[in-house]
Amino acid sequence: MNSIILQLTEIINEFQAKRLQSIDWDSRPLPGKWSNKEIVGHLIDSAMINLQRFIRCTYEENFRLTYEQDTWVAIQHYQDSDIDDIIDLWALINKQIIKVLENYPPNRLGARCDNSKLEPNLQSVAWLANDYLGHLRHHINQIKQ
């Protein structure tokens, strides 16, 4: 878990520094695709869901927690929000994830929850943390382009 915490900290610091550069936050690459601003909004939603998973797995197991990503992005109107506010919120939620993971009970790292929308797909906290990091990197790399 220490490696994930370090990598997540590094991603937050790099991304916060990057926002000063010239990035087109508002344009959508194609109709129906998210803008860079909405991608960060999606990362906020993902962070909120995963924070809940990490917290609940400290005392609960085999629960199901999913979300409808396109609906969440639309309902929260990230496209109409200030990018600095969006990035600040994203960073704060991720810092809270780090706080939870830093203090995670070792005997609960194998606790599992269902993150699927259709067929049950129980995954451990360790797996969820690695998957979250990979998902985060994927979308951060989209924004860098």
C-alpha positions as CSV (number, residue, x, y, z in Angstrom):
1,M,0.0,0.0,0.0
2,N,3.0,2.3,0.6
3,S,3.8,2.3,-3.1
4,I,0.3,3.3,-4.0
5,I,0.3,6.1,-1.5
6,L,3.6,7.5,-2.9
7,Q,2.4,7.3,-6.5
8,L,-0.9,8.9,-5.7
9,T,0.9,11.7,-3.8
10,E,3.2,12.2,-6.8
11,I,0.3,12.3,-9.3
12,I,-1.5,15.0,-7.2
13,N,1.6,17.2,-6.9
14,E,2.4,16.9,-10.6
15,F,-1.1,17.5,-11.8
16,Q,-1.6,20.6,-9.5
17,A,1.6,22.1,-10.9
18,K,0.5,21.3,-14.5
19,R,-2.7,23.3,-14.3
20,L,-0.7,26.5,-14.7
21,Q,0.2,25.4,-18.2
22,S,-1.9,26.1,-21.2
23,I,-4.5,23.4,-21.4
24,D,-7.8,23.6,-23.3
25,W,-10.2,22.6,-20.5
26,D,-13.5,23.4,-22.2
27,S,-13.4,21.9,-25.7
28,R,-14.8,18.5,-26.4
29,P,-12.8,16.4,-28.8
30,L,-16.0,15.0,-30.4
31,P,-19.7,15.4,-29.7
32,G,-20.6,13.2,-26.7
33,K,-17.0,13.0,-25.5
34,W,-15.9,14.7,-22.3
35,S,-13.8,17.9,-22.2
36,N,-10.7,17.9,-20.1
37,K,-12.7,19.7,-17.4
38,E,-15.2,16.9,-17.4
39,I,-12.5,14.3,-17.3
40,V,-11.2,15.8,-14.1
41,G,-14.9,15.9,-12.9
42,H,-15.1,12.1,-13.6
43,L,-11.9,11.6,-11.6
44,I,-13.6,13.4,-8.7
45,D,-16.6,11.1,-9.0
46,S,-14.3,8.1,-9.2
47,A,-12.4,9.3,-6.1
48,M,-15.6,9.8,-4.1
49,I,-16.8,6.3,-4.9
50,N,-13.5,4.7,-4.2
51,L,-13.1,6.6,-0.9
52,Q,-16.4,5.2,0.1
53,R,-15.3,1.7,-0.9
54,F,-12.1,2.0,1.1
55,I,-13.9,3.3,4.2
56,R,-16.7,0.7,4.1
57,C,-14.2,-2.1,3.6
58,T,-12.7,-1.3,7.0
59,Y,-15.9,-2.7,8.6
60,E,-18.0,-4.2,5.9
61,E,-17.6,-6.9,3.2
62,N,-19.2,-8.0,0.0
63,F,-21.3,-4.8,-0.5
64,R,-22.0,-3.4,-3.9
65,L,-21.1,0.2,-4.8
66,T,-21.2,1.4,-8.4
67,Y,-22.1,4.6,-10.2
68,E,-23.3,5.8,-13.6
69,Q,-20.3,7.8,-14.7
70,D,-21.8,9.8,-17.6
71,T,-24.9,10.7,-15.5
72,W,-22.7,11.8,-12.6
73,V,-20.6,14.1,-14.8
74,A,-23.7,15.6,-16.4
75,I,-25.6,16.1,-13.1
76,Q,-22.6,17.8,-11.4
77,H,-22.2,20.3,-14.3
78,Y,-18.4,20.2,-14.3
79,Q,-18.3,21.8,-17.7
80,D,-19.8,25.0,-16.2
81,S,-17.5,25.0,-13.2
82,D,-14.2,26.8,-12.6
83,I,-11.3,24.5,-13.4
84,D,-9.3,25.7,-10.3
85,D,-12.2,24.6,-8.1
86,I,-12.5,21.3,-9.8
87,I,-8.8,20.6,-9.5
88,D,-8.8,21.7,-5.8
89,L,-11.7,19.3,-5.1
90,W,-10.0,16.5,-6.9
91,A,-6.8,17.0,-5.0
92,L,-8.6,17.2,-1.6
93,I,-10.6,14.0,-2.1
94,N,-7.4,12.2,-3.2
95,K,-5.5,13.5,-0.2
96,Q,-8.3,12.0,2.0
97,I,-7.9,8.7,0.1
98,I,-4.2,8.8,1.0
99,K,-5.1,9.5,4.7
100,V,-7.4,6.5,4.8
101,L,-4.9,4.2,3.0
102,E,-2.0,5.4,5.3
103,N,-4.0,4.2,8.3
104,Y,-5.6,1.2,6.7
105,P,-6.0,-1.8,9.0
106,P,-3.7,-4.5,7.7
107,N,-6.1,-7.2,8.5
108,R,-8.7,-5.6,6.2
109,L,-6.7,-5.3,3.0
110,G,-8.3,-8.5,1.8
111,A,-11.8,-7.3,2.5
112,R,-13.8,-7.3,-0.7
113,C,-16.6,-5.3,-2.3
114,D,-18.5,-5.7,-5.6
115,N,-17.7,-2.9,-8.1
116,S,-19.6,-4.4,-11.0
117,K,-22.8,-3.2,-12.6
118,L,-24.0,-6.6,-13.9
119,E,-22.4,-9.8,-12.7
120,P,-21.0,-9.9,-9.1
121,N,-17.3,-9.0,-9.2
122,L,-15.8,-9.0,-5.7
123,Q,-12.4,-7.3,-5.4
124,S,-10.1,-6.8,-2.5
125,V,-9.1,-3.4,-1.1
126,A,-5.6,-4.0,-2.4
127,W,-6.9,-4.7,-5.9
128,L,-9.3,-1.7,-5.8
129,A,-6.4,0.6,-4.8
130,N,-4.2,-0.6,-7.7
131,D,-7.1,-0.4,-10.1
132,Y,-7.9,3.1,-8.9
133,L,-4.3,4.2,-9.5
134,G,-4.4,2.7,-13.0
135,H,-7.7,4.4,-13.8
136,L,-6.4,7.7,-12.5
137,R,-3.2,7.5,-14.6
138,H,-5.2,6.6,-17.7
139,H,-7.3,9.8,-17.5
140,I,-4.5,12.0,-16.4
141,N,-2.6,10.9,-19.5
142,Q,-5.6,11.8,-21.6
143,I,-5.4,15.4,-20.3
144,K,-1.7,15.7,-21.0
145,Q,-2.3,15.2,-24.7
